[in-house]
Amino acid sequence: MEIVITAIIALILGGAVVFIIKKIQDENSKKSARVEAERIVNKAKSEAAKIKKDSETKAKDFESRARKNVEADIHKQKSTVKNKEAQLERRLKEIDDQFKQKMEENDRYLNTLKDREEKIAISENRIKDLEKKGEAHIDQLKNKLESVAAMTQEEARRQLLSALEDEAKQEAAKKIAQIEDEANKESEKKAKRILATALSRFASEYTSERTVSVLALPSDEMKGKIIGREGRNIRTLEAHCGVDLIVDDTPEAVVISGFDPVRRELARRTIEKLMEDGRVHPARIEEVVEKQRNELMKSIKEEGERHVIELGIPNMHPELVKIIGGLKYRSYQGQNALNQALEVANIAGLLAGELGVNVKIARRAGLLHNIGKAIDHTVEGSYATVGAEMAKKYNESEDVCHAIRAHDEEEKPHSILAWIVHAAYILSSSRPGARRPQMDSFVHRLEDLESIGNSFDGVLKTLALQAGKDVRVLVESSKVTDDQAVMLSRDIARKIEREMPQVGAIKITVVRETRSVEHAR
């Protein structure tokens, strides 16, 4: 027990000693730390003082430099402002000088205007004075004139008007006599024209070329062959012959319509040849048309050669001979052009024989006088001028060419030959029944009707039938509807009434066809 107690006491005493030793060590450490801290503080204070001194020095240097820079900028701005003020002052001075100059100019201009106004006022006063003097002088002259003439101004005016009235009456009388003379001459011409027209209407025999040819068919089956599948045969015929083929309900007949008789003759011959053969298709049609065209040209040339030989006209150019033969298929005012040329040639030959002029030359000029009618539809100009140019081209003499130009008063005749041909032409054309002007007017009316129908949009073709009393208008179904077709017929009727008011009642039929084709295989 004692040992334990002794050990405990020893332990307690050991711990107290250790505690006392540590306590002493801590106090020594604190003292040395305090000293070190004081040393560090003092060092920091000295360094802070040094830094503060350096900062104050640097601040003073920066402040001085900044002050110098600011002062330099202020000085520079002051200089700039002074320069601008100087420039403004100079500009204001210039403007002031210009203003003063303008004011001086205005003053001078105002003074000039005042001077002009004064001069104008003076001139006006002078003019008024002169007008008064002139009026007074005129009054004096009037008085002197009245005293000398022994009549007043009113009496002189009446006498002058009376003289002018008498002169006007004399001029009017002369003009009336001239008008009556011209009216008598014109009435005589019109009376002759009316008499010749009346005689032609009552002529028992006459020959006129028609615008349509009716071709008889052996049977109605040929109509189907002429039309062909989907109309290809008839379109080929129309395209190559230049005519319109009308296949209607007329039994065993086809109508060939066209204003060119040569083309109608070509179509007639072609269809007749196709009917003889029986084979009708586009290739065959082209072959037959070409063959018949060559034969027709050959027959035309033979016709011309025959008449040239009959008239005893030598050495005529072959082209002129061919043109003369083509006159067989031409007409003018219902008179066949070739027959009329032969009449003029024979009459000109008789007149030349009576007058002692070369008969062959007269017949030559008479035969060639209307060759322009065979070519005037392709060349610009009147048929007389065109014929003369054509004759000159093929080496005819100038006398013959002049007679051709002068036969219809295209130019004034100045040779015996020209007067002979002119007289022969009048004798041939003025006999009763020689011409029927109604035929030409009829043809022109058909042309006008068809051109009016073709002038509208969507129209494929217009056909004038029944002597122009029935107009058929074929339209494109894709462009013209049923309602538009009704309006189109009305529009065509109104246009015909406006442009051709004398034609009478005309039936306009608009045909719109829609085809649907399908092939079964």
DOKOLPA-769451 format. One line per 2 residues: number of its first residue (from 1); their letters; for each residue x, z, y of C-alpha. Coordinates in pm, 1 decimal. Example, Ala and Ser with C-alpha at 12.3 -4.5 7.8 and 13.67 -1.06 7.14 Angstrom:
1	AS	1230.0:780.0:-450.0 | 1367.0:714.0:-106.0
***
This chain:
1	ME	0.0:0.0:0.0 | 276.0:94.9:232.3
3	IV	454.7:-220.3:140.1 | 151.5:-422.2:231.4
5	IT	102.6:-240.4:552.5 | 467.9:-285.9:633.4
7	AI	440.1:-656.7:565.3 | 136.1:-690.3:785.2
9	IA	305.7:-506.1:1068.4 | 605.6:-728.1:1027.5
11	LI	393.3:-1032.9:1046.5 | 216.0:-908.7:1354.4
13	LG	544.7:-825.3:1523.9 | 686.3:-1166.2:1427.7
15	GA	389.0:-1343.9:1579.0 | 411.7:-1140.1:1900.5
17	VV	779.2:-1224.4:1931.8 | 707.8:-1593.7:1881.8
19	FI	430.4:-1580.6:2138.1 | 655.8:-1409.6:2389.3
21	IK	928.0:-1667.3:2331.0 | 683.6:-1956.2:2379.8
23	KI	549.1:-1802.6:2691.6 | 896.1:-1775.6:2837.9
25	QD	967.2:-2140.5:2747.2 | 643.8:-2255.5:2914.0
27	EN	723.6:-2085.6:3238.1 | 1068.1:-2248.4:3245.9
29	SK	914.7:-2588.8:3177.8 | 662.8:-2546.1:3458.3
31	KS	933.1:-2452.6:3702.6 | 1143.9:-2755.8:3613.9
33	AR	833.3:-2976.4:3625.5 | 743.5:-2850.2:3967.5
35	VE	1089.8:-2923.0:4089.9 | 1076.0:-3274.1:3944.4
37	AE	737.2:-3329.1:4097.1 | 857.5:-3223.8:4436.1
39	RI	1151.0:-3454.8:4403.0 | 925.5:-3744.8:4303.2
41	VN	683.7:-3669.2:4588.4 | 963.9:-3659.4:4840.2
43	KA	1101.2:-3988.6:4707.0 | 754.9:-4144.0:4725.8
45	KS	707.6:-4021.6:5078.3 | 1038.7:-4173.1:5184.7
47	EA	955.0:-4503.0:5017.8 | 603.4:-4501.0:5172.2
49	AK	753.2:-4441.0:5512.2 | 993.4:-4728.1:5454.1
51	IK	712.3:-4956.7:5334.5 | 497.5:-4857.4:5630.0
53	KD	779.2:-4938.1:5865.8 | 835.3:-5278.6:5701.7
55	SE	460.5:-5350.9:5712.9 | 439.7:-5265.6:6078.9
57	TK	735.6:-5492.1:6148.8 | 582.5:-5782.8:5951.1
59	AK	241.8:-5728.2:6117.1 | 401.7:-5741.8:6458.2
61	DF	582.6:-6069.1:6363.8 | 259.2:-6224.7:6225.4
63	ES	63.5:-6117.9:6531.8 | 320.5:-6273.1:6762.1
65	RA	322.9:-6601.3:6563.2 | -59.4:-6612.5:6551.2
67	RK	-78.0:-6546.6:6923.0 | 165.6:-6830.4:6986.9
69	NV	-34.1:-7073.6:6763.2 | -364.4:-6980.5:6927.9
71	EA	-212.8:-7021.4:7270.3 | -76.7:-7366.3:7167.5
73	DI	-421.5:-7476.2:7037.3 | -589.3:-7352.5:7349.9
75	HK	-339.8:-7541.7:7562.6 | -394.2:-7856.8:7356.0
77	QK	-775.0:-7831.9:7382.4 | -745.8:-7773.1:7755.4
79	ST	-535.3:-8089.3:7782.0 | -787.9:-8289.7:7577.0
81	VK	-1076.7:-8162.7:7789.7 | -888.1:-8251.8:8105.3
83	NK	-822.3:-8604.9:7974.6 | -1191.0:-8653.0:7885.6
85	EA	-1296.1:-8522.8:8224.0 | -1058.6:-8768.6:8388.1
87	QL	-1200.3:-9058.0:8177.8 | -1558.4:-8958.6:8259.0
89	ER	-1473.5:-8938.9:8626.1 | -1319.8:-9288.1:8613.9
91	RL	-1624.9:-9426.6:8425.3 | -1865.4:-9261.8:8670.5
93	KE	-1668.1:-9410.0:8954.0 | -1684.2:-9758.5:8794.9
95	ID	-2061.4:-9725.3:8738.3 | -2105.9:-9608.7:9093.8
97	DQ	-1905.4:-9906.7:9221.0 | -2112.0:-10149.5:9008.1
99	FK	-2435.8:-9993.2:9127.9 | -2326.0:-10027.5:9487.6
101	QK	-2233.2:-10391.6:9420.0 | -2576.5:-10459.5:9262.2
103	ME	-2748.7:-10296.0:9555.5 | -2555.0:-10516.5:9793.4
105	EN	-2648.6:-10826.6:9591.8 | -3014.3:-10722.7:9589.8
107	DR	-3004.1:-10674.0:9962.0 | -2855.5:-11019.5:10010.4
109	YL	-3121.0:-11171.9:9773.3 | -3400.7:-10993.9:9961.2
111	NT	-3265.8:-11129.4:10286.6 | -3255.3:-11480.1:10132.6
113	LK	-3616.8:-11444.9:10013.6 | -3725.7:-11333.2:10356.2
115	DR	-3555.8:-11638.2:10506.8 | -3727.2:-11865.9:10254.9
117	EE	-4065.5:-11708.0:10320.6 | -4018.7:-11764.0:10688.5
119	KI	-3920.1:-12128.0:10628.0 | -4218.5:-12179.5:10394.0
121	AI	-4453.3:-12028.9:10648.5 | -4310.7:-12260.5:10911.7
123	SE	-4348.0:-12560.8:10676.1 | -4708.9:-12467.6:10595.1
125	NR	-4789.5:-12448.5:10961.5 | -4630.8:-12788.3:11017.0
127	IK	-4826.4:-12935.6:10723.3 | -5151.0:-12795.9:10859.6
129	DL	-5071.6:-12944.8:11197.5 | -4989.7:-13280.5:11036.2
131	EK	-5311.4:-13271.1:10831.0 | -5512.3:-13206.2:11143.5
133	KG	-5333.1:-13489.2:11323.0 | -5385.4:-13718.8:11020.5
135	EA	-5756.9:-13639.1:11002.9 | -5789.7:-13700.8:11373.8
137	HI	-5599.4:-14027.5:11337.5 | -5819.5:-14134.2:11042.6
139	DQ	-6130.9:-14057.2:11244.6 | -5992.6:-14267.6:11527.4
141	LK	-5918.5:-14554.7:11289.2 | -6267.4:-14528.4:11136.3
143	NK	-6419.6:-14544.5:11478.4 | -6205.5:-14841.8:11573.8
145	LE	-6288.9:-15013.5:11239.1 | -6661.1:-14954.8:11287.0
147	SV	-6642.5:-15087.3:11641.5 | -6448.3:-15396.2:11530.5
149	AA	-6662.7:-15463.1:11218.8 | -6985.6:-15386.0:11400.7
151	MT	-7106.2:-15170.8:11104.4 | -7093.5:-14809.2:11000.8
153	QE	-6902.1:-14663.9:10707.5 | -7218.6:-14634.5:10499.9
155	EA	-7305.7:-14997.8:10569.3 | -6954.7:-15106.0:10464.8
157	RR	-6983.8:-14905.3:10141.1 | -7317.0:-15068.7:10058.8
159	QL	-7176.3:-15414.9:10131.6 | -6872.0:-15347.1:9908.0
161	LS	-7093.4:-15220.6:9623.9 | -7313.4:-15526.2:9657.7
163	AL	-7010.1:-15756.0:9633.0 | -6882.0:-15568.6:9327.5
165	ED	-7225.2:-15584.6:9168.9 | -7242.5:-15962.0:9216.0
167	EA	-6893.9:-16001.3:9067.5 | -6988.9:-15780.7:8770.0
169	KQ	-7302.3:-15985.8:8713.1 | -7097.6:-16305.7:8707.6
171	EA	-6849.6:-16157.2:8458.8 | -7137.6:-16028.2:8244.0
173	AK	-7301.0:-16370.5:8247.7 | -6976.2:-16532.0:8130.1
175	KI	-6935.9:-16269.0:7857.6 | -7297.4:-16314.5:7744.4
177	AQ	-7248.5:-16689.3:7721.2 | -6929.3:-16638.0:7519.2
179	IE	-7103.4:-16390.6:7286.5 | -7396.3:-16627.9:7238.2
181	DE	-7158.1:-16912.8:7158.9 | -6972.3:-16700.0:6901.9
183	AN	-7301.0:-16574.9:6758.2 | -7424.5:-16932.8:6717.6
185	KE	-7105.6:-17030.5:6536.2 | -7118.1:-16723.1:6315.0
187	SE	-7487.9:-16770.0:6242.2 | -7418.1:-17128.8:6140.8
189	KK	-7150.7:-17012.7:5896.7 | -7377.5:-16741.2:5758.4
191	AK	-7665.8:-16986.9:5727.5 | -7446.1:-17224.0:5525.1
193	RI	-7328.2:-16937.5:5305.7 | -7685.7:-16816.1:5247.5
195	LA	-7801.5:-17169.6:5172.3 | -7518.8:-17224.5:4922.1
197	TA	-7595.6:-16890.7:4754.9 | -7965.1:-16976.2:4731.6
199	LS	-7885.2:-17316.4:4580.3 | -7648.2:-17156.9:4328.2
201	RF	-7920.6:-16919.2:4215.3 | -8153.2:-17208.2:4136.5
203	AS	-7893.7:-17426.9:3965.6 | -8017.3:-17519.9:3619.8
205	EY	-7677.9:-17539.4:3453.5 | -7376.5:-17322.8:3520.5
207	TS	-7077.9:-17185.1:3335.1 | -6963.1:-16827.2:3379.7
209	ER	-6706.0:-16622.0:3199.3 | -6836.3:-16297.3:3056.0
211	TV	-6667.7:-15962.6:3040.1 | -6780.6:-15904.1:2683.1
213	SV	-6773.1:-16118.4:2372.0 | -7007.5:-16060.3:2078.5
215	LA	-6847.3:-16133.9:1743.7 | -7075.6:-16193.2:1446.0
217	LP	-6978.9:-16021.7:1120.2 | -7064.1:-16144.4:768.0
219	SD	-7202.7:-15799.8:679.0 | -7223.4:-15444.7:810.9
221	EM	-6958.2:-15341.8:558.2 | -6698.8:-15505.6:781.6
223	KG	-6776.4:-15245.9:1051.6 | -6640.3:-14973.7:826.5
225	KI	-6324.0:-15175.8:760.6 | -6277.1:-15242.4:1131.9
227	IG	-6313.9:-14873.3:1213.3 | -6094.7:-14755.8:921.7
229	RE	-6025.3:-14404.0:803.2 | -6064.5:-14162.8:1095.8
231	GR	-6075.0:-14463.1:1330.3 | -5712.5:-14567.7:1281.6
233	NI	-5790.7:-14941.4:1240.3 | -6002.9:-14970.0:1553.5
235	RT	-5745.1:-14773.8:1753.7 | -5470.7:-15007.3:1634.0
237	LE	-5677.0:-15313.8:1729.2 | -5753.5:-15175.3:2074.9
239	AH	-5391.5:-15076.3:2137.7 | -5238.2:-15410.5:2034.9
241	CG	-5507.4:-15638.2:2181.9 | -5568.0:-15441.5:2501.8
243	VD	-5947.9:-15440.4:2473.6 | -6226.6:-15198.7:2384.5
245	LI	-6421.8:-15254.2:2063.3 | -6780.1:-15129.9:2063.5
247	VD	-6923.9:-15081.3:1715.7 | -7284.3:-14970.1:1762.6
249	DT	-7616.7:-15009.3:1582.9 | -7634.6:-15383.7:1648.3
251	PE	-7659.7:-15540.0:1301.0 | -7367.6:-15753.9:1185.3
253	AV	-7200.4:-15767.8:1529.3 | -6907.0:-15614.0:1715.4
255	VI	-6876.6:-15619.7:2094.7 | -6532.8:-15696.4:2240.7
257	SG	-6515.3:-15551.4:2592.3 | -6240.0:-15626.1:2841.4
259	FD	-6187.5:-15780.5:3183.5 | -5899.7:-16000.6:3065.7
261	PV	-6043.4:-16306.5:2883.3 | -5707.5:-16386.6:2719.3
263	RR	-5704.9:-16043.5:2554.8 | -6068.3:-16085.8:2445.7
265	EL	-5982.6:-16420.8:2288.9 | -5684.5:-16264.0:2111.7
267	AR	-5905.2:-15983.0:1975.3 | -6171.6:-16232.6:1862.4
269	RT	-5922.0:-16446.3:1676.5 | -5757.8:-16140.3:1518.7
271	IE	-6086.3:-15998.5:1387.2 | -6195.5:-16337.2:1252.0
273	KL	-5864.9:-16371.7:1066.7 | -5895.5:-16018.0:926.8
275	ME	-6250.3:-16092.0:804.6 | -6128.3:-16404.5:624.5
277	DG	-5849.6:-16208.9:455.4 | -6048.1:-15890.0:384.4
279	RV	-5737.0:-15668.3:404.9 | -5765.9:-15441.0:708.3
281	HP	-5505.1:-15170.6:771.8 | -5270.1:-15093.2:1064.9
283	AR	-4968.9:-15282.4:929.8 | -5181.0:-15589.8:853.1
285	IE	-5346.6:-15566.8:1196.8 | -5008.1:-15566.8:1373.5
287	EV	-4896.4:-15867.9:1170.7 | -5215.3:-16067.0:1241.5
289	VE	-5216.9:-15977.2:1612.2 | -4861.2:-16101.2:1655.4
291	KQ	-4936.5:-16424.0:1466.7 | -5257.6:-16491.7:1662.6
293	RN	-5080.7:-16416.0:1990.6 | -4820.8:-16683.3:1912.8
295	EL	-5093.9:-16930.6:1816.9 | -5292.1:-16849.0:2131.1
297	MK	-4985.5:-16903.7:2351.2 | -4925.3:-17231.5:2170.8
299	SI	-5282.9:-17347.7:2225.7 | -5263.2:-17248.5:2593.2
301	KE	-4949.9:-17459.0:2635.0 | -5110.5:-17754.7:2450.7
303	EG	-5418.1:-17725.7:2676.3 | -5198.7:-17743.7:2985.0
305	ER	-4998.7:-18038.3:2851.5 | -5317.2:-18230.2:2769.3
307	HV	-5456.0:-18202.2:3122.6 | -5120.8:-18279.7:3284.5
309	IE	-5100.0:-18597.9:3077.8 | -5461.5:-18692.2:3159.5
311	LG	-5394.0:-18659.5:3532.4 | -5070.8:-18858.4:3503.7
313	IP	-4848.5:-18588.8:3651.1 | -4487.8:-18630.2:3529.6
315	NM	-4192.7:-18391.0:3509.8 | -4376.2:-18061.3:3546.8
317	HP	-4191.0:-17745.9:3444.1 | -4302.7:-17609.6:3102.0
319	EL	-4375.7:-17265.9:3249.0 | -4613.3:-17419.5:3503.9
321	VK	-4778.4:-17615.2:3222.0 | -4829.6:-17290.2:3030.5
323	II	-4979.2:-17120.3:3339.9 | -5218.9:-17412.8:3389.0
325	GG	-5333.7:-17379.0:3027.9 | -5391.2:-17005.2:3084.2
327	LK	-5639.5:-17089.2:3362.1 | -5884.0:-17179.7:3083.5
329	YR	-5937.5:-16808.5:3024.2 | -5965.0:-16716.4:3392.6
331	SY	-6267.0:-16729.5:3619.8 | -6334.2:-16677.8:3988.5
333	QG	-6684.0:-16613.1:4124.1 | -6831.9:-16734.8:3796.3
335	QN	-6638.1:-17064.5:3805.5 | -6384.9:-17143.4:3534.2
337	AL	-6041.1:-17159.8:3699.0 | -5913.1:-17453.5:3491.1
339	NQ	-6226.4:-17661.3:3544.1 | -6207.7:-17592.4:3915.0
341	AL	-5836.8:-17690.2:3924.0 | -5918.6:-18018.7:3748.0
343	EV	-6203.7:-18087.8:3993.0 | -5979.2:-18024.7:4293.0
345	AN	-5704.5:-18243.6:4144.2 | -5943.2:-18534.3:4083.5
347	IA	-6109.5:-18504.4:4426.3 | -5768.5:-18475.4:4598.3
349	GL	-5654.7:-18789.6:4415.5 | -5964.4:-18981.5:4531.9
351	LA	-5918.7:-18866.5:4892.9 | -5547.5:-18955.4:4883.7
353	GE	-5628.1:-19302.8:4751.9 | -5872.5:-19362.5:5039.5
355	LG	-5617.5:-19240.4:5296.8 | -5318.2:-19423.7:5151.6
357	VN	-5133.1:-19107.2:5046.2 | -4942.3:-19061.6:4718.4
359	VK	-5217.8:-19001.1:4460.9 | -4996.3:-18830.9:4202.2
361	IA	-4860.1:-18581.8:4454.9 | -5216.4:-18506.2:4569.7
363	RR	-5332.5:-18449.0:4210.7 | -5023.7:-18234.3:4145.9
365	AG	-5095.5:-18010.1:4445.0 | -5467.1:-17994.9:4357.6
367	LL	-5395.6:-17892.6:3998.5 | -5149.2:-17623.3:4105.6
369	HN	-5350.5:-17487.9:4397.9 | -5495.3:-17188.4:4203.6
371	IG	-5219.2:-17106.3:3950.8 | -5183.9:-16771.8:4127.1
373	KA	-5515.5:-16667.9:3969.5 | -5343.7:-16663.9:3630.0
375	ID	-5066.5:-16427.7:3745.6 | -5195.8:-16242.9:4054.6
377	HT	-5293.4:-15939.8:3843.7 | -4925.6:-15875.1:3763.7
379	VE	-4765.8:-15970.3:4099.4 | -4839.1:-15819.3:4440.5
381	GS	-4991.7:-16050.6:4703.6 | -5280.0:-16297.3:4743.7
383	YA	-5323.7:-16556.9:4471.8 | -5239.5:-16843.1:4712.0
385	TV	-4909.3:-16685.3:4816.9 | -4822.6:-16585.8:4461.3
387	GA	-4901.2:-16936.8:4336.0 | -4684.9:-17097.6:4606.1
389	EM	-4393.5:-16867.0:4522.1 | -4430.3:-16947.4:4153.2
391	AK	-4438.1:-17322.9:4222.9 | -4128.7:-17292.5:4443.7
393	KY	-3954.4:-17096.7:4167.1 | -4007.2:-17388.4:3927.3
395	NE	-3871.3:-17653.7:4167.3 | -4192.3:-17791.3:4321.2
397	SE	-4152.6:-17958.9:4661.4 | -4214.4:-17774.7:4986.8
399	DV	-4515.6:-18001.1:5064.8 | -4682.9:-17895.6:4739.3
401	CH	-4602.5:-17526.9:4800.8 | -4743.7:-17547.1:5153.9
403	AI	-5061.0:-17715.0:5024.3 | -5104.1:-17428.4:4773.8
405	RA	-5067.0:-17165.8:5047.5 | -5295.4:-17347.1:5291.1
407	HD	-5578.0:-17452.5:5056.3 | -5772.0:-17127.9:5117.1
409	EE	-5659.4:-17088.4:5481.7 | -5384.7:-16844.3:5381.5
411	EK	-5189.0:-17030.5:5649.8 | -5278.7:-17317.7:5883.5
413	PH	-5240.2:-17664.5:5719.2 | -4987.9:-17883.3:5901.9
415	SI	-4951.6:-18182.2:5666.1 | -5184.9:-18454.2:5540.8
417	LA	-5138.0:-18335.8:5182.3 | -5238.1:-17978.8:5275.7
419	WI	-5551.7:-18101.4:5455.3 | -5645.1:-18315.8:5154.4
421	VH	-5611.5:-18023.2:4910.1 | -5799.9:-17798.0:5150.0
423	AA	-6087.5:-18049.1:5174.5 | -6092.9:-18100.5:4796.9
425	YI	-6104.9:-17723.8:4742.3 | -6400.9:-17689.5:4981.9
427	LS	-6585.1:-17979.9:4816.7 | -6532.5:-17835.0:4469.3
429	SS	-6632.6:-17478.7:4555.8 | -6924.7:-17550.3:4790.9
431	RP	-7136.6:-17770.5:4565.7 | -7455.6:-17601.0:4442.2
433	GA	-7406.8:-17414.4:4115.3 | -7026.5:-17424.2:4130.5
435	RR	-6986.2:-17055.7:4196.2 | -7180.3:-16741.7:4139.5
437	PQ	-7039.0:-16458.7:4349.4 | -7269.4:-16219.5:4165.5
439	MD	-7043.0:-16237.9:3858.3 | -6735.6:-16109.0:4044.6
441	SF	-6935.0:-15835.0:4211.2 | -7076.5:-15743.5:3870.0
443	VH	-6727.3:-15719.0:3721.2 | -6604.5:-15509.8:4015.4
445	RL	-6905.5:-15281.4:3977.9 | -6823.2:-15219.3:3612.0
447	ED	-6461.3:-15146.1:3704.3 | -6569.9:-14901.0:3976.0
449	LE	-6809.5:-14721.0:3740.4 | -6541.3:-14677.0:3476.4
451	SI	-6280.8:-14563.3:3731.5 | -6522.1:-14300.6:3868.6
453	GN	-6579.4:-14159.1:3520.5 | -6207.6:-14159.1:3438.0
455	SF	-6123.7:-13971.0:3759.1 | -6254.5:-13640.2:3617.6
457	DG	-6040.2:-13400.7:3413.8 | -6093.1:-13390.8:3039.5
459	VL	-6230.9:-13748.5:3019.2 | -6077.7:-13963.0:2744.4
461	KT	-6254.0:-14292.5:2819.2 | -6548.3:-14426.6:3020.2
463	LA	-6749.4:-14727.9:2903.1 | -6993.6:-14915.2:3127.7
465	LQ	-7267.7:-15065.6:2905.7 | -7598.1:-15248.8:2952.3
467	AG	-7479.5:-15437.2:3262.9 | -7367.1:-15112.5:3420.9
469	KD	-7697.7:-14931.9:3371.9 | -7562.9:-14708.2:3095.3
471	VR	-7234.3:-14520.4:3133.0 | -7085.5:-14347.0:2827.5
473	VL	-6822.3:-14081.0:2901.7 | -6608.4:-13962.9:2608.5
475	VE	-6449.9:-13620.0:2670.5 | -6200.0:-13396.5:2491.1
477	SS	-6380.9:-13117.7:2306.7 | -6084.5:-12882.8:2357.0
479	KV	-6102.7:-12911.8:2738.2 | -6476.5:-12959.1:2804.4
481	TD	-6739.4:-12720.1:2666.9 | -7108.3:-12798.0:2614.9
483	DQ	-7202.7:-12630.1:2943.0 | -6924.0:-12810.3:3126.0
485	AV	-7042.0:-13140.5:2976.5 | -7381.4:-13091.9:3145.2
487	ML	-7214.2:-13020.7:3479.1 | -6976.5:-13314.3:3429.5
489	SR	-7265.9:-13559.7:3390.3 | -7420.4:-13426.1:3711.9
491	DI	-7089.3:-13447.1:3900.3 | -7034.6:-13807.7:3788.9
493	AR	-7391.4:-13898.3:3892.0 | -7342.4:-13741.1:4236.4
495	KI	-7011.6:-13922.0:4288.6 | -7165.9:-14256.2:4190.7
497	ER	-7450.8:-14194.1:4438.4 | -7199.1:-14122.8:4715.6
499	EM	-6957.4:-14408.6:4648.7 | -7193.7:-14673.4:4504.6
501	PQ	-7536.4:-14610.7:4660.1 | -7659.7:-14966.9:4596.1
503	VG	-7623.1:-14983.7:4217.8 | -7968.5:-14846.9:4134.1
505	AI	-8063.5:-14618.2:3845.5 | -7776.6:-14546.5:3604.8
507	KI	-7786.0:-14331.8:3292.5 | -7474.7:-14115.6:3244.5
509	TV	-7417.5:-13987.3:2890.5 | -7135.3:-13741.4:2824.5
511	VR	-7028.2:-13750.0:2458.4 | -6844.6:-13444.5:2323.5
513	ET	-6742.8:-13464.0:1958.8 | -6580.5:-13194.8:1743.8
515	RS	-6426.8:-13301.5:1413.4 | -6323.8:-13066.9:1133.8
517	VE	-6109.2:-13232.9:865.6 | -5997.9:-13078.0:537.1
519	HA	-5843.3:-13244.2:231.4 | -5937.5:-13148.7:-127.6
521	R	-5653.5:-13161.1:-376.5
***
